[in-house]
Amino acid sequence: MAARAPDCRVREDPQHRAQRVCQGPQITCVHRGAHNAQSGEARKRLEYQMCLAKEAGADDILDLSKCELPEIPDGIFSTCRVLQKKVLILHSNFLTQLLPKSCQISDLSALKVLDLHDNKMTSLPVDVGSLTSLRVLNVERNLLRSLPDSIGDLVQLQTLNVKGNKLKVLPHTVGGLRSLRTLDVTENRLQELPQELAHVRTLEMLSLDTAGMVYPPRSVCVEGTEAIQQFLCKEVGVEYCAPSQYLLSVLENSAGEGDSVDGAPVAFQAEEVEWQNKFSEYERRKEQKMLEKLEFERRLDLGQREYAQLVQQNNTQKDQILQSVRQEQSRLDKGLTQHQKQLHNDRQELQEQLKQMEKRISFRISNLLEENQRQKQSAAILKSLDDERIRMEQLMAITQEEADNLRRKEVASAMQQMLSESYKSRLLQMAYESRRQEMVSQACSSLADMDHKLQQIQVWQQLDQSKAISQILQESEIQKAAFEALQLKKDLMHRQIREQIILIETELMQLTHLEITRQELDTEALQEEISAQRLTLSELLQQLLKDKKQREEELLDVLRQMDAKSEANQENYWLIQYQRLLNQKPLSLRLQEEGLEQDLVSLLKELSAEKYLPIFAHHRFSLEMLEKMTPNDLKKLGVQEVGLQISIIDRAREIWRLRKEKLKVVDNITPNELMPSVPQEVEPSAPQDIQPSLESPSFPLTEVTNRNSECVVCLEQEAQTIFLTCGHVCCCSKCGDALHTCPLCRGAITQRIRIYHST
């Protein structure tokens, strides 16, 4: 049987079809440079193709063409290895090399088709021969200058396309391509073919540029593939055989069949149908994805149009609102201008009335001042000396006049009320301590004790008042106890400490309520600042409790000294002392009578420096004198606190400056001016009327206290117990006694303070 000469019309097998599909339409790549960034469209295509390749039931083709890749991503090789991809399409990119640094070419060992055309590759990996399953290799239109010697190890390679490169010579190892059927070396710089090409007995089509060929001669190359192979076989001294005689073994290896000649066409047709089905399925899925993409773009465009319409409507509404706001603002401005004009006219009329009134008041005040000055000059000095002498003599002595004028019943009634209040307070504290001991010992008998004490309170409340008064008049110890209670109540320092303790307790209640509110609202903005303030207040409260106890001991020492100095036969000694203490005027009133300015007294009270009032009254200081003093001057007088020294001087200078400014305004008034001046003597009346409103709170303290948070344990009673050292006020007295740690901050409880004034 004569061998049929090979030509270009040989039956196309699946590998040729794969090559044709991979080549696709010829496109011209735009050289953007190796370091150009990947466009968004190309990145989307890459992600889409990778997701498509990893889907369940995906085919053996991985298509990453037209993705503008400067290099192959690392995940491509692992994907091909894990998913056993057979076809890898990488054409129309910017690849300069096939193998990244962190990858191995052995990961592509399962590939049968590798398409790299339209890239910028200058060389192939030296171990490209390890792709033993490769059947189609397309590196058309690259920058290859040579092929590696290992290319001869591709024993199953059937199609090699190196068209459009810069090859000058083919390696001698191409003779090892024993399954090669198509070789395209056109558009290169080849002038010679290696003689080893004669050993490729399966070569059916050889495409080359005949114009520049030297070996084989141009005349031989023009005659076609068969003439070239015959020439090369003659040169190497081997017999030429037609490729059809060796094609059978190649097809058998491709189909995986035995050596049976009868089964080869059937296997060939089956493989061809299989490849055709795969490519048809691939084209169908590709077209389906394209339709889905178009539908998605249509929906996206529709959504963008709707969004643009909404934006336009929103802008229109905003313009309308702005226009209405401008009109309303214009109307308000017009009305405000008219109102200001009316106020200006009313002010001018009022100023004119004040000007006339000022003249009349100034005349009357000047007459009063002259008369008062004449009266004071005659008796001021003698009266002050006489009053001081009398007050010092009567400090500790009990005169006969006091004994005669003793209001026994009134003083006894006041003593009885004071003792009753003091006893009630002590009984409440005793009840609180008893209940605390009850929860510690957990004894049932303490309930009976509590009932007994409560009955005792009722018995005391039902006592006949006349009997209590008669008993007070007879017993000196009861009179002494009443005087002690009144002395604690009248003592200025003790009262100041009590007021500060009440203020701190109120502040701790408010801080705890604010902290609980912030926890309920899940806000963390000022928690650290609130905690710092709470700890500072708790430390100050502990110090004030110590100061209160110390002051009570000092007053008790004074009481012992008075008891020791009292005359044994003096009748009604403690009643007279109690009456004297009742009739004693407040310190602020006495200091004002002694000549101390009211503004100076208010200044010291504002700075909580009432204890220095006697010093300022003794030296007869005024605001004008304080304005010229320094902190060292106050230190010499006994004011030891540095911060208080500076605060007193700064506040005095500020008050004096405001007073001088008012005086300056009064002096600068002329008859032609509309603004009248107010007399200096009338000025203090306004600040005195306004000052209480400025210093007093905007709402009663009891309202703030009554809005406490409820007990966080029982959720029924109000919080009445302060936990130290954390300072939280979050539990009632009953629940607080049973706790050892604060339920809010989990801090250890070292001391509990019951709040009795919360109701």
C-alpha positions in Angstrom: 0.0 0.0 0.0 1.5 3.3 -1.1 1.9 6.0 1.5 -0.2 9.0 1.1 1.8 12.3 0.9 1.1 14.6 3.8 -0.5 18.0 2.9 -2.3 20.8 4.6 -5.7 19.1 4.2 -5.0 16.3 6.6 -8.0 15.4 8.9 -8.1 17.8 11.8 -7.8 16.0 15.2 -8.8 17.4 18.6 -5.4 18.9 19.2 -5.6 21.0 16.0 -9.1 22.1 17.0 -7.8 23.1 20.4 -5.0 25.1 18.7 -7.5 26.8 16.4 -9.8 27.7 19.3 -6.9 29.0 21.4 -5.6 31.2 18.5 -9.0 32.8 17.9 -9.1 36.0 16.0 -5.9 37.8 15.4 -5.7 40.9 17.5 -3.1 43.5 17.9 -2.0 44.1 21.5 -1.3 47.7 22.6 2.1 47.9 24.3 1.4 49.6 27.6 4.7 48.8 29.3 5.5 46.0 31.8 4.6 48.1 34.8 1.3 49.5 33.7 -1.5 49.0 36.3 -4.2 46.5 35.6 -7.5 48.1 34.6 -10.7 47.6 36.5 -12.3 45.7 33.6 -9.4 43.3 33.3 -9.4 42.7 37.1 -13.1 41.9 37.0 -12.5 39.5 34.2 -9.7 37.7 36.1 -11.8 37.3 39.2 -14.8 36.1 37.1 -12.7 33.5 35.3 -11.1 32.3 38.5 -14.6 31.9 40.1 -15.8 30.1 37.0 -12.9 27.7 37.0 -13.5 26.7 40.7 -17.3 26.1 40.3 -18.6 22.6 40.7 -18.8 20.8 37.4 -16.4 23.2 35.6 -14.6 22.0 32.5 -10.9 21.4 32.1 -10.3 24.8 30.5 -8.8 27.8 32.4 -9.1 31.0 30.2 -7.2 34.0 31.5 -6.8 35.8 28.2 -7.1 39.6 27.9 -6.6 40.2 31.6 -3.6 42.5 31.2 -1.5 40.3 33.4 2.2 41.4 33.8 2.9 38.1 35.3 1.0 34.9 36.1 -0.5 35.0 39.6 0.7 32.4 42.1 -2.7 30.9 42.5 -3.0 29.9 38.9 -0.4 27.1 39.2 -2.0 25.7 42.4 -5.4 25.8 40.7 -4.2 23.9 37.7 -2.6 21.3 39.9 -5.5 20.8 42.3 -8.3 20.9 39.6 -6.2 19.0 37.0 -6.8 21.6 34.3 -6.0 20.4 30.8 -6.1 23.7 28.8 -4.5 26.9 30.0 -5.2 30.0 27.8 -3.0 33.0 28.6 -2.9 34.9 25.3 -3.3 38.7 24.9 -1.5 39.7 28.2 1.7 41.4 29.1 3.6 38.3 30.3 7.4 38.4 30.1 8.0 35.0 31.6 5.9 31.9 32.2 7.2 30.8 35.6 6.9 33.1 38.7 9.6 32.9 41.3 7.6 31.1 43.9 6.1 28.5 41.6 7.2 25.2 39.9 6.5 24.2 36.4 5.7 20.7 37.6 2.3 22.1 38.8 1.4 22.2 35.1 2.3 18.6 34.4 -1.4 17.8 33.5 -1.7 20.4 30.8 -2.3 19.3 27.2 -2.8 22.8 25.6 -0.8 25.9 26.6 -1.6 29.1 24.7 0.8 32.0 25.2 0.4 34.0 22.0 0.4 37.8 21.9 2.6 38.4 25.0 6.1 39.8 25.6 8.0 36.7 26.6 11.7 36.6 25.7 12.3 33.1 26.8 10.7 29.8 27.9 11.7 28.0 31.2 14.7 25.7 30.8 12.7 22.9 32.3 9.7 23.3 30.0 10.4 19.7 28.9 8.8 18.5 32.2 5.4 19.1 30.7 5.3 15.6 29.3 1.5 15.6 28.7 1.6 18.8 26.5 0.3 18.4 23.0 -0.2 22.0 21.8 2.2 24.8 22.5 1.4 28.2 21.0 3.9 31.0 21.6 3.1 33.0 18.5 3.9 36.8 18.4 6.3 37.0 21.4 9.9 38.1 21.7 11.6 34.7 21.9 15.2 34.7 20.7 15.8 30.9 21.3 14.1 27.8 22.5 15.4 25.8 25.5 17.1 22.4 24.8 14.6 20.7 27.0 11.9 21.2 24.5 12.9 18.0 22.9 11.5 16.2 25.9 8.0 17.0 25.0 7.4 13.5 23.4 3.6 14.0 23.1 3.8 17.5 21.6 1.9 17.5 18.3 1.6 21.2 17.5 4.4 23.8 18.0 3.7 27.4 16.9 6.6 29.9 17.2 5.4 32.3 14.5 6.3 36.0 14.8 9.3 35.8 17.2 13.0 36.5 16.9 14.4 33.0 16.5 17.6 32.6 14.5 18.1 28.9 15.1 16.2 25.9 16.3 17.8 23.7 19.0 19.1 20.3 17.8 16.9 18.6 20.4 13.8 19.2 18.3 14.6 15.8 16.8 13.2 14.3 20.0 9.7 15.5 19.3 8.6 12.1 17.9 4.8 13.1 18.0 5.1 16.5 16.3 2.7 16.9 13.4 2.6 20.7 12.8 5.5 23.2 13.1 5.2 26.9 12.3 8.4 29.0 12.3 7.3 31.8 9.9 8.1 35.5 10.6 11.4 34.6 12.3 15.1 35.1 11.4 15.8 31.4 10.6 18.2 30.6 7.7 18.9 26.9 8.6 17.0 24.0 9.9 18.7 21.4 12.1 19.4 18.0 10.5 17.9 16.3 13.5 14.5 17.4 12.2 14.7 14.4 9.9 14.1 12.1 12.9 10.6 13.7 13.4 8.8 11.1 11.2 5.3 12.3 12.2 5.7 15.9 10.8 2.9 16.6 8.4 3.1 20.4 8.0 6.1 22.6 8.2 5.6 26.4 7.7 8.6 28.6 7.1 9.8 31.7 5.2 11.5 30.3 2.0 13.0 33.6 0.9 15.8 33.7 3.5 16.5 30.0 3.8 20.0 28.7 3.2 19.8 25.2 4.5 17.9 23.4 3.0 18.2 25.5 -0.2 15.3 27.7 -1.2 14.5 25.5 -4.1 13.9 22.6 -1.8 11.9 24.6 0.7 9.5 25.9 -2.0 8.5 22.3 -2.9 6.9 21.8 0.6 7.2 19.7 3.8 7.8 16.4 2.1 10.7 17.7 0.0 12.3 19.2 3.0 12.0 16.0 5.0 13.4 14.0 2.1 16.3 16.3 1.8 17.1 16.2 5.5 16.8 12.3 5.6 19.2 12.1 2.7 21.7 14.4 4.5 21.7 12.3 7.6 21.7 9.0 5.7 18.3 7.6 6.8 15.4 6.4 4.7 12.4 8.7 4.3 9.0 7.3 5.2 5.7 9.0 4.9 4.2 10.4 8.2 1.1 8.3 7.7 3.1 5.2 8.6 3.9 6.7 12.0 0.6 8.5 12.7 -1.1 5.4 13.9 1.0 5.0 17.0 0.6 8.6 17.8 -3.2 8.4 17.7 -3.1 5.2 19.7 -1.1 6.9 22.4 -3.5 9.9 22.4 -6.6 7.6 22.7 -5.0 5.4 25.4 -5.8 2.2 23.3 -3.7 -0.9 22.6 -1.8 -1.7 19.3 -4.9 -2.8 17.4 -5.2 -1.2 14.0 -8.9 -1.7 13.8 -9.7 0.1 17.0 -7.7 3.3 16.1 -10.3 5.0 14.0 -13.0 4.4 16.6 -10.8 5.8 19.4 -9.9 8.8 17.2 -13.5 9.6 16.5 -14.5 9.2 20.1 -11.8 11.6 21.3 -12.7 14.0 18.5 -16.3 14.0 19.6 -15.3 14.4 23.2 -13.2 17.4 22.5 -15.8 18.9 20.3 -18.4 18.5 23.0 -16.1 20.1 25.5 -15.5 23.2 23.4 -19.2 23.4 22.5 -20.1 23.3 26.1 -17.4 25.9 26.8 -18.7 28.2 24.1 -22.3 27.7 25.4 -21.4 28.6 28.9 -19.4 31.5 27.7 -22.3 32.9 25.8 -24.6 32.3 28.7 -22.3 34.2 31.1 -22.1 37.0 28.5 -25.9 37.2 28.4 -26.0 37.3 32.2 -23.4 40.1 32.2 -25.5 42.1 29.7 -28.6 41.6 31.8 -26.7 42.7 34.9 -25.4 45.8 33.1 -29.0 46.6 31.9 -30.3 46.3 35.5 -27.4 48.4 36.8 -28.0 51.1 34.2 -31.7 51.1 35.1 -30.8 51.4 38.8 -28.4 54.2 38.1 -31.1 56.1 36.1 -33.6 55.7 39.0 -30.9 56.9 41.5 -30.2 59.9 39.3 -34.0 60.7 39.2 -34.1 60.4 43.0 -31.1 62.6 43.4 -32.7 65.2 41.0 -35.9 65.1 43.0 -34.0 65.5 46.2 -32.1 68.4 44.9 -35.3 70.0 43.8 -36.9 69.5 47.2 -33.8 71.0 48.9 -33.9 74.0 46.6 -37.6 74.5 47.5 -36.8 74.2 51.2 -33.9 76.6 51.0 -36.1 79.1 49.1 -38.8 78.9 51.8 -36.1 79.2 54.5 -34.7 82.3 52.8 -38.2 83.9 52.6 -38.9 83.1 56.3 -35.5 84.5 57.3 -36.1 87.6 55.4 -39.5 88.0 57.1 -37.9 87.4 60.5 -35.2 89.9 59.8 -37.7 92.5 58.8 -39.8 91.9 61.9 -36.6 92.0 64.1 -35.6 95.3 62.7 -39.0 96.8 63.5 -38.9 95.4 67.0 -35.4 96.8 67.6 -36.6 100.2 66.5 -39.5 100.0 68.9 -37.2 98.9 71.7 -34.8 101.8 71.0 -37.6 104.3 71.2 -38.9 102.7 74.5 -35.4 102.8 75.9 -35.0 106.5 75.1 -38.3 107.3 76.9 -37.2 105.2 79.9 -33.8 106.9 80.1 -35.5 110.2 80.2 -37.7 109.1 83.0 -34.8 107.7 84.9 -32.9 110.9 84.5 -35.6 112.9 86.2 -36.0 110.3 88.9 -32.2 110.4 89.5 -32.2 114.0 90.3 -34.9 113.6 93.0 -33.3 110.5 94.5 -29.8 112.2 94.6 -31.2 115.1 96.5 -32.9 113.0 99.1 -29.9 110.7 99.5 -27.5 113.6 100.0 -29.7 114.9 102.8 -29.8 111.5 104.5 -26.1 111.1 104.3 -25.4 114.5 105.9 -27.8 113.8 108.7 -26.4 110.3 109.3 -22.8 111.6 109.3 -23.6 114.2 112.0 -25.1 111.5 114.2 -22.3 109.1 113.8 -19.5 111.6 114.5 -20.9 112.2 118.0 -21.3 108.7 119.4 -19.6 106.2 117.1 -16.3 105.9 119.0 -17.7 105.8 122.5 -20.4 103.3 121.6 -18.0 100.9 119.9 -15.7 100.9 122.9 -18.5 100.5 125.4 -20.1 97.7 123.4 -16.7 95.8 123.2 -16.1 96.1 126.9 -19.6 95.0 127.8 -19.4 92.0 125.4 -16.1 90.8 126.8 -17.3 91.1 130.4 -20.4 89.1 129.7 -18.7 86.3 127.8 -18.4 83.9 130.6 -20.1 85.6 133.5 -23.8 85.2 134.4 -25.2 88.5 135.5 -28.1 89.0 137.9 -30.1 90.6 135.1 -29.8 87.5 133.0 -30.8 85.4 136.0 -33.9 87.7 136.6 -34.8 87.8 132.9 -34.5 84.0 132.5 -37.4 82.7 130.5 -37.5 79.4 132.2 -40.5 77.9 130.4 -39.5 79.0 127.0 -35.9 77.8 127.4 -37.0 74.5 128.8 -39.4 74.1 126.0 -36.6 74.7 123.5 -34.4 72.3 125.4 -37.1 69.7 125.3 -37.5 70.1 121.5 -33.8 70.0 121.0 -33.4 66.8 123.1 -36.3 65.2 121.4 -34.9 65.8 118.0 -31.4 64.6 119.1 -32.9 61.5 120.7 -34.9 60.7 117.6 -31.8 61.0 115.5 -29.9 58.7 117.8 -32.7 56.2 117.9 -32.8 56.1 114.1 -29.0 55.5 114.0 -29.4 52.8 116.7 -32.1 51.1 114.7 -29.9 51.2 111.6 -26.9 49.7 113.5 -29.2 47.1 115.0 -30.5 46.1 111.7 -26.9 45.9 110.4 -25.9 43.7 113.3 -29.0 41.6 112.6 -27.9 40.7 109.1 -24.3 40.0 110.3 -25.3 37.6 113.1 -28.5 36.3 111.4 -30.2 35.9 114.8 -33.9 35.8 115.1 -34.0 37.4 118.5 -32.9 40.7 117.2 -36.3 41.2 115.7 -37.8 41.3 119.2 -35.2 43.8 120.2 -36.1 46.0 117.3 -39.8 45.9 118.3 -38.8 46.8 121.8 -36.8 49.8 120.7 -39.6 51.0 118.4 -42.1 50.7 121.3 -39.6 52.7 123.4 -39.7 55.4 120.7 -43.5 55.5 120.9 -43.4 55.7 124.7 -41.1 58.6 124.5 -43.2 60.4 122.0 -46.3 59.9 124.2 -44.7 61.4 127.3 -46.4 64.4 128.7 -44.7 67.6 127.5 -45.2 69.4 130.8 -43.5 66.5 132.7 -40.5 66.6 130.3 -40.2 70.4 130.8 -40.4 70.1 134.6 -37.8 67.3 134.5 -35.5 69.5 132.4 -35.9 72.4 134.8 -34.8 70.2 137.7 -32.0 68.1 136.2 -28.7 69.9 135.4 -27.4 67.0 133.2 -30.4 67.3 130.9 -29.8 71.0 130.6 -26.2 70.4 129.9 -27.1 67.9 127.1 -29.6 70.3 125.6 -26.9 73.0 125.6 -24.5 70.6 123.9 -27.0 69.8 121.2 -27.8 73.5 120.6 -24.1 74.3 120.6 -23.5 71.7 117.8 -26.4 73.3 115.9 -25.2 76.8 116.3 -21.5 76.2 115.7 -20.5 77.8 112.4 -17.7 75.3 111.5 -19.8 72.3 112.4 -22.7 73.7 110.3 -20.4 74.3 107.4 -19.0 70.7 107.6 -22.6 69.4 107.7 -23.6 71.5 104.7 -20.6 70.3 102.7 -21.4 66.7 103.6 -25.0 67.2 102.4 -23.7 68.7 99.2 -21.2 65.9 98.6 -23.9 63.3 99.3 -26.2 65.0 96.8 -23.4 65.2 94.2 -22.6 61.5 94.6 -26.3 60.7 94.1 -26.4 62.7 90.9 -23.1 61.2 89.6 -24.4 57.7 90.3 -27.7 58.4 88.6 -25.8 59.9 85.6 -23.5 56.9 85.5 -26.4 54.4 85.5 -28.1 56.4 82.8 -25.0 56.3 80.6 -24.7 52.6 81.1 -28.4 52.1 80.0 -27.7 54.3 76.9 -24.5 52.3 76.2 -22.3 55.4 76.0 -18.7 55.4 77.0 -17.8 59.0 76.3 -17.2 60.5 79.8 -17.1 57.3 82.0 -13.5 57.9 83.1 -14.1 61.5 84.0 -17.2 60.6 86.0 -15.3 57.9 87.9 -12.5 60.3 88.7 -15.0 62.9 90.0 -16.8 60.2 92.1 -13.6 59.0 93.7 -12.5 62.5 94.5 -15.9 63.3 96.1 -15.7 60.0 98.1 -12.2 60.9 99.5 -13.5 64.4 100.4 -16.5 62.9 102.1 -14.3 60.7 104.3 -12.1 63.7 105.2 -15.2 65.8 106.1 -16.5 63.0 108.3 -13.2 63.0 110.2 -13.3 66.8 110.5 -16.9 66.6 111.8 -15.9 64.1 114.5 -12.9 66.2 115.4 -15.0 69.4 115.7 -17.5 67.6 117.9 -14.6 66.5 120.2 -13.4 70.1 120.3 -16.8 71.4 121.3 -17.1 68.7 123.9 -13.8 69.9 125.4 -15.1 73.5 125.5 -18.2 72.1 127.3 -16.0 70.4 129.9 -14.1 73.6 130.5 -17.3 75.5 131.0 -18.5 72.8 133.4 -15.3 73.0 135.4 -15.4 76.8 135.6 -19.1 77.0 136.5 -20.0 78.0 140.0 -21.2 75.1 142.1 -23.9 77.1 143.8 -25.0 78.9 140.6 -28.6 78.3 140.0 -29.9 77.7 136.5 -26.3 77.9 135.0 -27.0 75.8 131.9 -30.4 77.4 131.4 -28.8 80.8 131.2 -26.1 79.6 128.9 -28.7 78.0 126.7 -30.7 81.3 126.6 -27.6 83.2 125.8 -26.8 80.9 122.9 -30.4 81.2 121.6 -30.2 85.0 121.7 -26.7 85.1 120.0 -26.8 86.8 116.6 -25.3 85.1 113.5 -21.7 85.8 112.8 -22.4 87.5 109.5 -24.8 89.9 111.1 -22.4 90.8 114.0 -19.6 91.3 111.5 -21.8 93.6 109.4 -22.7 95.6 112.5 -19.0 95.9 113.4 -18.4 97.6 110.0 -17.4 94.7 107.7 -18.7 95.2 104.1 -21.5 93.0 103.0 -19.7 92.3 99.7 -16.6 91.2 101.6 -18.7 88.8 103.8 -20.3 87.4 100.7 -16.9 86.9 99.0 -15.6 84.9 102.0 -18.7 82.8 102.1 -18.5 82.1 98.4 -15.0 80.9 98.8 -15.9 78.8 102.0 -13.6 80.9 104.1 -16.0 82.0 106.9 -13.5 81.0 109.5 -11.4 84.0 108.6 -14.3 86.5 109.1 -13.2 87.4 112.6 -9.7 88.2 111.3 -11.0 90.5 108.6 -13.4 92.2 111.1 -10.7 92.7 113.7 -8.5 94.5 111.2 -11.5 96.3 109.6 -10.5 95.3 106.0 -12.4 96.7 103.0 -12.4 95.7 99.3 -10.3 98.6 98.5 -7.6 97.5 100.9 -7.7 93.9 99.7 -7.4 95.0 96.1 -3.9 96.4 96.9 -2.7 93.5 99.0 -0.5 90.5 98.0 -0.8 86.8 98.9 2.2 87.3 101.4 0.1 89.9 103.2 -2.8 87.5 103.7 -0.3 84.8 104.8 1.0 87.1 107.6 -2.6 87.6 108.8 -3.2 83.9 109.1 -4.6 82.8 105.8 -2.3 79.8 105.1 -3.9 78.3 102.0 -2.0 79.5 98.9 -5.0 78.9 96.5 -7.4 80.7 98.9 -5.0 83.7 99.1 -5.0 84.1 95.3 -8.7 83.5 95.0 -9.6 86.2 97.7 -7.4 88.8 96.1 -8.5 88.1 92.5 -12.2 88.1 93.5 -11.7 91.4 95.5 -10.0 93.0 92.5 -12.8 91.9 90.2 -15.5 93.3 92.5 -13.6 96.6 93.0 -13.0 96.9 89.2 -16.7 96.5 88.5 -17.6 99.1 91.2 -15.1 101.6 89.7 -16.5 101.1 86.2 -20.0 101.8 87.5 -18.7 104.9 89.3 -16.9 106.0 86.1 -20.1 105.6 84.1 -22.0 107.8 86.6 -19.3 110.5 86.6 -19.1 110.7 82.8 -22.9 111.3 82.3 -23.7 114.8 80.8 -27.1 116.4 80.5 -27.0 116.0 76.7 -26.7 112.2 77.0 -29.8 110.1 77.0 -28.4 107.4 79.3 -28.9 108.5 82.9 -26.6 107.7 85.7 -27.7 105.6 88.7 -26.8 106.9 92.2 -24.0 105.0 93.9 -26.2 104.3 96.9 -28.9 102.6 94.8 -26.4 100.3 93.1 -26.1 97.7 95.9 -29.9 97.1 95.9 -29.8 95.5 92.4 -27.0 93.1 93.0 -28.5 92.1 96.4 -31.7 91.3 94.6 -30.1 89.5 91.7 -27.3 87.7 93.6 -29.5 85.1 95.3 -30.9 84.1 92.0 -27.5 83.7 90.5 -26.1 81.7 93.4 -29.2 79.6 94.0 -29.7 76.5 91.9 -32.1 76.6 89.0 -34.3 74.0 90.7 -34.7 72.9 94.3 -32.2 70.6 95.8 -35.0 68.3 97.1 -36.2 67.8 93.5 -32.8 66.7 92.4 -32.5 64.4 95.4 -36.0 62.9 94.8 -35.1 62.0 91.3 -32.5 59.5 92.5 -32.2 56.2 90.8 -33.9 53.3 92.6 -32.1 50.5 94.3 -30.3 48.4 91.7 -30.9 45.2 93.8 -34.5 45.3 94.9 -35.7 47.9 92.4 -38.3 49.1 94.9 -36.7 51.5 97.4 -34.6 54.6 96.7 -30.9 54.4 97.0 -30.0 55.5 100.6 -26.5 54.1 101.3 -23.1 55.5 100.2 -20.5 52.8 99.5 -16.9 53.7 100.3 -14.4 53.9 98.8 -16.0 53.8 95.4 -18.7 56.5 96.3 -21.6 54.8 94.6 -25.2 55.5 95.9 -27.1 52.6 94.3 -28.7 50.6 97.1 -31.2 51.0 99.8 -30.2 50.5 103.4 -31.6 46.9 103.6 -29.9 45.6 100.5 -26.7 47.6 101.1 -26.1 45.8 104.5 -26.0 42.4 102.8 -23.5 43.3 100.2 -19.7 43.1 100.4 -18.9 44.5 96.9 -20.4 47.4 95.0 -23.0 46.1 92.4 -21.9 48.8 89.9 -18.1 48.7 90.0 -17.5 45.4 91.9 -15.2 47.3 94.3 -14.8 46.2 97.9 -17.0 48.0 100.4 -15.0 49.3 103.3 -17.6 51.6 104.8 -21.3 52.3 104.5 -22.9 55.8 105.1 -26.6 56.0 105.6 -28.3 59.1 104.0 -30.9 60.3 106.5 -31.8 63.6 104.7 -32.7 62.1 101.3 -36.5 62.2 102.1 
